[in-house]
Structures are given as C-alpha cells and as structure tokens.
Amino acid sequence: MEKKFHDILHTEDVHGLVLLSVEGEVLFKSFKVGHSPERDRLSWKMIIASLTDFDEMNLVYDRGRLYIRNTGNGYLIVSMDIEAKIALVKLSCDIVMPELKKGKRSKGFKRFFGKK
C-alpha cells in the first residue's frame, strides 16, 4: 500500500496520511518521523463521527492542515504544513482515488447516475 501513496507521501511539506474505514478503523498509516498523530492524540473515530456527507474537505488550523477525501468506502486524511502545495496533493489523491474506490459496489441505476 505504501507504493500506492508514494507521490502523496513524498510531496514537499506533507507529514503523512491515514486511510480509514467508514467506522474509523485505521487501514493504512504512514507519517514522517516527528509527525506522528499519536503525539497530537488525534482520535480518528471522533473525526469520522463529526464528518457529514462530503467529497473533500480542507481543514486549516494554526499548526497545519488536514485534507480529507471521502473514498466512498472510507476516508483518506493527509496531514501537511499550511504552506504545502494543496493543488499537488489533490492531484495525487485524484490519481489514487480509482484504486481506493474499487471495493465500492453500486446497485441498479445508481451506478450510472449516483455520486462519483
């Protein structure tokens, strides 16, 4: 899975990322040394519980930024500095999204007319 997220993880000013299931279970996690989310005592389940229906979200706070993408069957959370090139991070996420959505199955006409 590390190979799948290589471009995102090696973007300048990106600290790391977490891939979560809809229940908040950590499916994959990779952070640079000194940027571990345990240091900040983040509760992934609390973050997931506070999220509503969305495709992407950009949360800016005093020490950095979280970019969150709804994968359809979970959430991709990228932690970075405020100065990070968000357009490059979004583009890298766009490239990975089809692989992350593979597990999602639609029924009936929803697959033709439903949300991406």
JOZI-V633909 format. One line per field, one symbol per residue. ss: DSSP state (H for helix, E for strand, - for the rest). burial: I if it has 9 or more other ideal C-beta (glycine too) atoms within 8 Angstrom, else O. A space follows every 10 residues. Layout:
ss = ???
burial = ???
This chain:
ss = -----HHHH- ---EEEEEEE E----EEEEE E-----HHHH ---HHHHHHH -----EEEEE E--EEEEEEE ---EEEEEEE -----HHHHH HHHHHHHHHH ---------H HHH---
burial = OOOOIOIIIO IOIIIIIIII OOOIOOOIIO IOOOIOIOOO OOOIOOIIOO IOOOOIIIOO OOOIIIIIII IOIIIIIIII OOOIOIOOII OIIOOIIOOI IOOOOOOOOO OOOOOO
